[in-house]
Structures are given as C-alpha cells and as structure tokens.
Amino acid sequence: MAISLLIVGHANTGKTSLIRTLMRDQQFGAIDNRSGTTRHVERIDLIIDKKPILHLIDTPGFEDSIGLWQTRKYEAQAHESGHNWLSYAANAPELTLHFEQEQKILKQLSNCDIILYVIDLRYGPLGKYLDEIDILTCANKPIVPILNFCHVQPNYAREWQQCLAERQLHAHVRFDTVAFFFSDERKLYQTLQSLMPDHYDQLNNLIKRREFDAEQRLKKAQHALMHMLVNSATYQLPCRSAKPQPSDIQQFEDHIRSLEQHFVAHCLDIYTFQTSDVVLRGLAINGSQWQQDIFDADTLKNWGIQTTTVAATGAAIGASIDILSAGLTLGTATTLGALIGASWQTGQSFKSSIINKLRNRAILATGSATLITLLYRGAELINHLHHRGHATQQAFTIEDAKPPTKEEIARYSQLFKKLAQRTEWNQEDTSQELPNHSLIKQLQEEIIRLNDRD
C-alpha cells in the first residue's frame, strides 16, 4: 500500500513546487508568486513499475492560522482533546466563512500517514507559522518539516532549526525546489523509512530507481554533448573559391548553430523541461529561446578564450572558423601516392581536404576557440538541468559560467586539433555509437570533469 503524504504549509511556501520536483512534472498544479495560488486539494501518485509508492496530496495554504488557533480556546473546546477540536474545526459551519481554506486542510489530516510541513526559509519563525505547527500537532500524525529555499542567502535556517527542536521536530529535511540536489530527496525518503518501517523496502527501491534514473539522464546528456562536439570539430565546408564568400560563412555558421540547437533541445527533453527554461544570447530556438552567439568575438573573450592564433582572416569570419587553404608543400604525385597507400580510414580523413586544395578552394572548419566555448556552454547547461527543480520559474542564463583556465584551454585546443583530423567520424545520426578511440575517451573524461567541478 502506498504512503499518503499530506503537503501543508503557509500560503506560497512552495507546496505545489515540492510535488512538481518530486514528480519531475512542470505541469502539476499552479505556481505563482501571489499568495493562495492553490485553492483546492489535489492528489497525484508517484508510481514505480506500475505500482503507486506515494500518494502526494497538495493543499491550499494556511491564511489565518492565528484566528483558527484562537477557536481552540473557545469555552466549548478548551477541554476537548486536540483530535476532537480538529474534528470540530474541520466541519463547523460557523467557521467556514473565515476559515474555508483551513478547513480543506483539516479534513485531509485524518486521511494521511505523514504530514510534510513546507517552510520558506526566507522568512523567520513568526507566530502564525508556529500556530500552524500547533494546529497540525493536534492530528497526532508524524510531521516532517521541509526546509525550502535553503540555498537562498541570507535565510533563517538556524532560527527555524532551533524553533523546531523546541517542538521535538528534529527530523527536518532540507529540500530546495529550485536548486535541486538528489541527496536532499534521498534524505526525505530515508526519513520516511524511519517513520514507516513497514515500507522500508518499498522506499529503498524508490531510492535506487531515482538514483538510477538520475545517472541515466546525466549519461545521456553527456553523450549528446560528445556527439555535438565531435560533429562540430569534424565538420568541413568546401567553399566555391580560395576566399570564403559571405554565403559560405553563413552556411557554415548555421550548420554549427543547428548542431548546438539540436543538443539543447535533446537535453531539455532528457530532463523533461521546456524551451522557455533556457534563455541565452544570439542563437535562436523557437523564438530566440537560445541566445548566445558562439561566433561572436566578445562571447569567446568572455569565456577567457584568446583567438589570436586562429587561422581565419577577415572581420566577418571572426575567431570561430579555421580556413584550411595552405598550399601543398609536397609534390602532387607524392601526396596522392601517399593517399593511395594509406589505410581507408586515413584516406577518408584527408582526401577531400587535399582535393579541394588542389582545386584552390578554401575549406571552412570550426576553430578551437568556438569548440571550447561549445564544450563549456554544454557542460554548464547539463550542470544546470541536473540540479534544476521542476518548479523553477526563472529561465537559465549562462552569464555566471566559470571560464576555463589557460591550462585547460591549451589541453582542449590540443584535443580538438586532433579530433578535427577525424572527418570520417562526422555523422548525421546521433543515435549511432561514437568510435571506441582514445580521443573519444579523452573528450568524455573532460566532460565528466567539468560536470563534477560543481
């Protein structure tokens, strides 16, 4: 049988947000900065292997707990038990006019196993909040305080912890519905295990499934980033002449942007977010949702990437494209002979480049500066989505990203220079496996290192 969790708290503390994050569902309920967004009781089940594990019951927020608690002192109720008073307060017609929302909460108290009391740490333990706890205590049900907005600074965490300890509520859980960490969710389930030992194995299976799902999402996103970087590094566009024309440059840049665009959309799908959750500068996705221009010199500079060594010329080309147009220093016959004698893989890597050089046609390829920017943007996006709560209302921007060090830039440049030689690895179908090669493994290690850095 599933555990029934009643989500309660003052208006606008993040009750619906908690359920959205636990369910990984942005569509559940309504969220707004205005008080009292939830006006009715709603229920949703957390299901694993077609079996409900948790019944999550969302309730309206307390609006006048001080007034409601005063009714406890009515002469007719003063000597009643807390349970009897709750029964009276939940159903008394004379209280409905002033405590309609509170009555919706009280009527659910007898039907739940555990009460999750959501606290907004941006506010201190005022009298109205303490009255809410006193009201809930009358139900004689386990209460687990949920400390929301715990990553906001400053906050009142210390004051709340002291206040809860005075009321013997020591098993509180830090759970930020905006800055999400799975360790917080695990702590919540472990707390439920201690309160509901008969459901220990059931909750343990839930923890393992959640951990597995989180690992799979991260691996899929990292794999998508690897594909995007390999395809960007190995893509080459032959021009119509020795000097790239504006149309050539536009075609090339559009292709690289489309690779990043596909990567972003894929990551949002993996983590079940929407395009409106990511807003950057310059590269449009569905109405300018993805907006930072990877071919803009200022963008590269902001990431701490110097572009003076890039072999491109002309302001329109910028720092993002290498032009492979150097003449052949070996004789044509020698070069072609070397190609004929080389392995098929090596021949495929260099044949088109040399042929286009012989035809005096420039070849556009992605420069290391842009590839490093793509790497960091992608890693920052993955980091954010992996810790983004599904109740978050603010779109993600990359303005606070950490720039690479000089040592990292040198290491990445060397890696991408080697990857650029493997043009046979360029593939339109990103579902295909990448080659089992040391360069791919090195790229994977760099991505994992960046994701572990936070």
Helices and strands as residue ranges (DSSP letters): E 3-9, H 15-23, E 42-48, E 51-58, H 65-70, G 71-73, H 82-91, H 93-109, E 114-120, H 127-137, E 143-148, H 157-166, E 173-174, H 182-195, G 197-199, H 200-234, E 236-238, H 246-270, G 275-277, H 297-302, E 321-323, H 332-341, H 344-358, E 363-366, H 368-386, H 406-419, G 423-425, H 438-453
